Amino acid sequence: MAYSELIKDFNKIRDYMRQFYVYGFKTRDEYDAKSARSYDNERRRIESWLGDYMSFRQEPSGKVSFISVDSAEVDANPLYNAFKAKSFTANDIVLNFCILDILQPGVKLGVSEITDLIDEEYMSAFDDPKVFDEATVRNKLKEYAKAGILVSEKDGRKLVYSRSEDTVSLDDWQEAISFYSEMDPVGVIGSFLLDKMQKHPDLFSYKHHYILHALESDIICTLLDSMTDDCTSSIKVQSKRKSIVKDYEVIPFKICISTENGRGYLLAKDCNSRAFNMYRLDRIQSAEKGAFASRKAELMESAEEFTSHLWNTSAGRERTLNHLEMTLHVKRQEKHILQRLNREGKQGYVEQIGDELYRFVIDVYDATEMIPWLRTFIGRIEELKCDNPEVERVFYKDLETLYAMYLKDGGEGDAV
Amino acid sequence: MLFNEIYGNYYNAVAEILKYAVRGELTQQDIYEITDSKAFAESVLSIPGAMNSGEWPFLTEELTTPLHHEPKMPLTTLQKRWLKALLEDPRIRLFDVPAEGLEDVEPLYRPGAIVYFDQYSDGDPYEDENYVRNFRTALQAIREHRKLQVNFRGGTGRRHNWVCVPLSMEYSLKDDKFRLIVCGVEDNNIINIARIKKCALLEEYAPEEVSEISARKKKLVIELTDERNALERVMLHFSHLRKETMKLDDKTYQITLWYDKDDETELLIRVLSFGPVLKVQEPKNFIRQIRKRLEMQKRFE
């Protein structure tokens, strides 16, 4: 089949884009692709969609392609372009523009009349016209009615179609759409809207802006739709080792996103198990809306209770609470440290226990998840205690390794 | 739901081309220029060909079209549902948006359906009328290229009264804060919107006379040992920065990051949070700061 920059299946390209963006050190031979030709085609497509954001570097082992973006310096997420590259047939595009040209505001017509008009008014202008049968036109009309572009109604025994009423003043929404298209987990929808509008200078810039979630937009959108309608979802989840894909029927409750790395999770309850689980969105290959989940309302409180004790997303194997206390030496002029404890410490609390001595206390599922955050206070930690012995063991062992890495020569003279 | 050709660049490009054709103004050059601006880098290899060959029968040889109206597609239900969901976000108060036209759809999601589980808890007060007023005034100043008089309290509590040129409105999802990026005041260029007591629009300025704040990027080189899934964690964590990665051997990688000088302390603790799987190689001053913290820590043992 001839190469095209458009694609039919999003899953094929998703993994390539993720690897080009997140890792960016692999040569052509290191990709787990079916063939070198497949790699070449996918790389060429991504290059066409992303333009200057795609970079190259020559290494002894081969050419390395990677996506390089400082997201503080871009005004629009370039990865959204992948969702604007869906393939279509010539019939699709011809019917799109002809049907919308025929169904101007106030016009209501049946499928036969529309088919005749396409033939007489539009295709007749060409020497070798396309011929559309009624069934093809009917399918497109149904598809557009389902998408909300058209409205269908009965006129006697005949089904007639008309253009949907659209009274949204997009111009008044422009700045809001511009902001939310970058900050909302399904902001790609805003990007679609911006594409139809006159481009205005961007007023916003973004810090700590993770753009990779864009590649999960379709999955998140389906899951949100299921949640709003209190339905189940059928999801296909790739295992950690990527070798197995498992099917789950779940009741979805929340999309949980980290602002520290952009990674997203689905909080859901497996219909065939008792426990709530967090499913990584980047491992969900597909999601489909299922049937009405009658038990969702009664489980909602348990879902809230479950998340109220999480540090991030892990409940640990035991699913019991760990008690952690961290004593910090905070000088009088270091109020920002106390501010950090309060604003970042989630369900924990801070108490003063002496002159320049403060204790942070928390009960949380799986306190090992806190270790990276605890390390950010290195230099001030007088004592760390946790009833999960793994926390103290890992923290102090790593600290010894850090001492060996940075202080083995006694440090620099001006280090203090 | 959303991976559909109706939202695609090809449909947008063809709609724009047909707009010119309906007006009777289309040229071959327009077809190429519109394709170039509305679609992808390689689209010029396909869209003009399909339009001119009759594969997509829209244009006659004279570049006229049997279409009678400039193409316009109503919003889809999905687009309306997304807008309706935004109406329930606390930050929407910052934008004076109309709810008209969204009455007949359900929001795509409801408040609480999306949770940022590690977002800081001291985000901006979107309910505060004075905050909203200041935000809108500052945004208007950026939009209309007007100078701004800003009365605010600095990080140390000191009062300031600046006349400045606002360049952009910066938002951090992690902090849940808006900050105004300004120029015109020496050594200071960021004002937290929540710290503004009041601000007022001043005269217009010529945008070409304002030089953008030069990017004060610094380079950080770190060596990563891939233990405990560190490669994936580190790569994701720093994926928002421009970076280059080189594989040194099966378990070791060298990562170069470019960061804003003002964010050095934040970056320092983020590097520390990964523990011994990251070792800073340069710059020396960064290493010195890590040593300082480790020596301070060692005194407690």
Interface residues (C-beta under 8 A of the other chain):
Chain A: S4 E5 L6 F10 Y21 V22 Y23 G24 F25 R44 E47 S48 W49 G51 R57 E59 F66 S68 V69 D70 S71 A72 E73 N81 F83 K84 A85 K86 S87 F88 A90 D92 I93 V94 N96 F97 C98 L100 D101 Q104 E121 Y122 M123 S124 A125 F126 D128 P129 K130 A147 G148 I149 R163 S164 E165 D166 T167 V168 S169 L170 D172 W173 E175 A176 I177 F179 Y180 M183 D184 P185 V186 V188 I189 G190 F192 L193 D195 K196 P201 D202 L203 F204 S205 Y206 K207 H208 H209 Y210 I211 L212 S217 D218 C221 T222 L224 D225 M227 T228 D229 K254 I255 C256 I257 S258 T259 E260 N261 G262 R263 L267 T307 L310 N312 T313 H329 Q339 N342 R343 E344 K346 I371 P372 W373 R375 T376 I378 G379 R380 I381 E382 E383 D398 L399 T401 L402 Y403 M405 Y406 L407 G411 E412 D414 A415 V416
Chain B: M1 L2 F3 N4 E5 I6 Y7 G8 N9 Y10 Y11 N12 V14 A15 L18 K38 F40 A41 E42 S43 S46 A50 G54 E55 W56 P57 F58 T60 P66 L67 H68 H69 P71 K72 M73 P74 L75 T76 T77 L78 Q79 K80 W82 L83 L86 D89 R91 I92 F95 D96 V97 P98 E100 G101 L102 V105 E106 P107 L108 Y109 R110 G112 A113 I114 V115 Y116 F117 D118 Q119 Y120 S121 D122 L139 I142 R143 S168 M169 E170 Y171 S172 L173 K174 D175 R179 I181 A215 L231 E232 R233 M235 L236 H237 S239 H240 L241 R242 K243 E244 T245 M246 K247 Y253 W258 D260 I269 R270 L272 S273 F274 G275 P276 K279 I287 R288 I290 R291 K292 R293 L294 E295 M296 Q297 K298 F300
